[in-house]
Amino acid sequence: MKRLTALDKVKDLTLYTGTFGREKCTCNCIGCTQGGIIKEKEPYQGNINQIKKIIEKLPNLENAYLLGNPDISVDTDFCNEAAKEFEKNNISVMFSTSGYGGNKTIKRLVSGLNFKNIKYVSYSVDTLEDDKIHYLKGTKNISLKDIEESIKFCVDMNIPVKIQPTLWEYNQEDYIDIINYFYKKYDIKWFTFHAGSFESLKNRKVPLKHIEPLKWKEIVKNIQFIAEKKKLRIVVPRIFLNQEEMDKEKENIHTYCANGGTGLQIWLENNGIRCTYCPLLAELHPEFTFLIDEEVTHFIRTDGVCAVRREALDENLISKSWNGKGAVFKQNTENLYNVCRFFSIREQY
């Protein structure tokens, strides 16, 4: 019987279609993490033969999530070409975008695709205020109007839409307005949240702060309450767990980390196809990346506490932790433990 390899397990792929990174992106997000694993790489646009090779190497692939370089507005036509190749092989596609370019971008992106094979388009909407959008995206060339124009096109075409806010201290109160606005105006019921991460920002002076532990727990609780009331589908990282929550999670280590899991991240490089099972860890530890042709892959093993949990926080917050290590925060009468952001609440109410 054929031995099941790590790549045989992969069902879900997140694809950066090259290594342009921040240099050629249409935005200049001040919290962009595209600078760790690829900053030493020569800027390169992938090619369709690499897409074909990925499909060959991942025989059980079901879903391909295309992020672009690192946004689909940077290399829209190639993202479209890659999506067609996945579609041709009965692999569903998803896209992630800032909404840059409005209708012009989204129409080029999905041109010639069977919309039924598009699982969703995810929009990175961190706030509803244009001034804040310009600040976080590092450009005035994108606005809520652009984002809405693109979302409306998807809604009209019956392409599922997911809203994906990244929350920093700067916009930590905006999540309620974001949910209510898109729920009421476009009947969007799918939201995934990220906490702003500092893994590859540590050597850059970034004017952002991580959300404080108790505030993050409040946000998670509020999102759950809103989601249950509005019957939403949500994903929210836990990040800070108390002892009772930690004890429960020990029995439920996420397979994403436990043995490589079914999800793979890929960057197309000029000399190969680079993979990792954990993009957060890979930002600091290149040894956890591998070329798709390598026979031996680097599995991630964990006891449920992320190896880069300290690096995910800003220095100011780390200094407030017990012993200044960023692992444990003493809050009121309990300890809060900083864990991997892939420990998430995944609910569909």
Residue, then its C-alpha position, 0 to 999 in steps of 0.5 A: m500500500k502506498r505510504l501517505t506522505a505529508l503532501d498527500k495530506v494537504k487539502d487546502l493551499t494558501l498561495y502567494t503567487g511569487t515574491f514581490g512582497r511589499e516592493k510592488c504591492t498596490c498598498n503599503c500597509i504599515g502592519c504588513t508581514q510580507g517581509g520576513i521569509i521573502k525579504e532576502k528573495e529576488p522579486y519574482q512572478g510565478n509561472i503557470n508551470q509552477i501551478k501545474k507542478i503544485i497540482e501534481k505534487l498535491p494529489n488531494l488538494e481541494n481548495a486553493y486560496l490565492l493571495g497574490n503578491p501579496d494582494i491580487s491587485v498586484d498581479t490580477d491577471f496571473c491570479n486569474e490564470a492560476a485560478k483557471e488552472f486549479e478550476k480545470n483540475n476540479i479544485s475550488v478557488m478563493f481569493s483575498t484582497s484589499g479591494y484596491g481597484g474596485n470593480k476593475t480589479i474584481k472583474r479581471l480577477v474572475s473573468g472566465l471562471n465558473f463562479k460556482n467554483i469560487k468558494y469566496v472572495s475575502y475582503s481585508v476591511d479593518t475599518l469603515e473610515d477612509d482616514k483610517i483606511h489610508y493610514l493602515k493601508g499606507t496609501k490614499n489610493i483605496s477607499l471604502k467606496d472602492i471596497e464596496e464597489s467590489i463587494k457589490f459586484c460579488v454579491d450581485m454575481n452570487i459569489p460568496v463574500k467574507i469580511q476579514p478585519t485585522l485588529w490592532e489597538y488603533n482600530q480595536e473598537d471598529y469591529i462592531d461597526i464593520i459587522n453591522y455595516f456589511y450585515k445590514k447593507y449586503d447581508i454578509k454573514w461570514f467574518t474572520f478576524h486577525a490580531g495584528s502580528f509583529e513576527s516580521l515587524k520586529n526590526r522595523k519601527v511600526p507605529l502600531k500596538h497589539i491589543e491588550p489581553l483583557k481587551w482581546k478577551e472582551i472583543v472575542k466575547n462580544i464577537q461571539f455574542i453578536a455572531e449568535k444573535k445575527k446567526l453569523r459564521i465567524v473565526v476569531p483567534r483566542i490568543f490569551l487563555n486562562q487556566e481553565e481554557m488552557d486545560k480544555e485546549k490541551e485535549n484539542i491541539h489544532t492539527y494545523c500544528a500537531n502534525g503538519g495538518t492539511g493546510l500548506q502555504i506556498w511562495l513561488e520563487n525563481n528557483g523553486i516552490r517554497c512551502t511551510y505549514c506555519p507562516l508565522l513560524a516561518e517568518l523567524h525560522p526558515e528551517f520550517t520551510f521546504l521546497i516542494d521537491e524535497e522528500v523530507t518536510h519539516f513538521i511542526r510539533t507543539d504542546g499547544v503553546c506557539a514557539v513564536r508567541r513572544e514575537a507576535l506581540d509588540e515590545n510594550l506589551i511584552s514588557k507588561s508580561w510576567n518576567g517580561k517574556g511575553a508568555v504569561f500575563k497576570q490579570n486581576t486574579e488569573n493568569l492569561y497565557n499567550v498561545c498560538r493564534f490558530f487556536s480559534i473559535r470557529e462557529q456557524y450559528 
